[in-house]
């Protein structure tokens, strides 16, 4: 089985892939590139980088990043709540 990754499409091809099929895939990728390409981007669609990691490893990395972003987002909220509680306790002691 050969997996060909193009933008957000995955082509699963069994056994033999002809050159004409590969050309068609490249043509579709180029058409998609033309739709989103900015004037200072290269004219040819960039090739996808090969990632030798397993799907599990890539998904785990994405999951870990999302968890870190979530924790970072709420870290400041917790700090503010703790600060407010500390200030309230200080005002009770001062009175």
Secondary structure in CASP SS format (residue, H / E / C, confidence):
PFRMAT SS
TARGET T0000
AUTHOR 0000-0000-0000
METHOD secondary structure of the structure
MODEL  1
X C 1.00
X E 1.00
X E 1.00
X E 1.00
X E 1.00
X E 1.00
X C 1.00
X C 1.00
X E 1.00
X E 1.00
X E 1.00
X E 1.00
X E 1.00
X C 1.00
X C 1.00
X C 1.00
X C 1.00
X C 1.00
X H 1.00
X H 1.00
X H 1.00
X H 1.00
X H 1.00
X H 1.00
X H 1.00
X H 1.00
X H 1.00
X H 1.00
X H 1.00
X H 1.00
X H 1.00
X H 1.00
X H 1.00
X H 1.00
X H 1.00
X H 1.00
X C 1.00
X C 1.00
X C 1.00
X C 1.00
X C 1.00
X C 1.00
X C 1.00
X C 1.00
X C 1.00
X C 1.00
X C 1.00
X C 1.00
X C 1.00
X C 1.00
X C 1.00
X C 1.00
X C 1.00
X C 1.00
X H 1.00
X H 1.00
X H 1.00
X H 1.00
X H 1.00
X H 1.00
X H 1.00
X H 1.00
X H 1.00
X H 1.00
X H 1.00
X H 1.00
X H 1.00
X H 1.00
X H 1.00
X H 1.00
X H 1.00
X H 1.00
X H 1.00
X H 1.00
X H 1.00
X H 1.00
X H 1.00
X H 1.00
X H 1.00
X H 1.00
X H 1.00
X H 1.00
X H 1.00
X H 1.00
X H 1.00
X H 1.00
X H 1.00
X H 1.00
X H 1.00
X H 1.00
X H 1.00
X H 1.00
X H 1.00
X H 1.00
X C 1.00
END
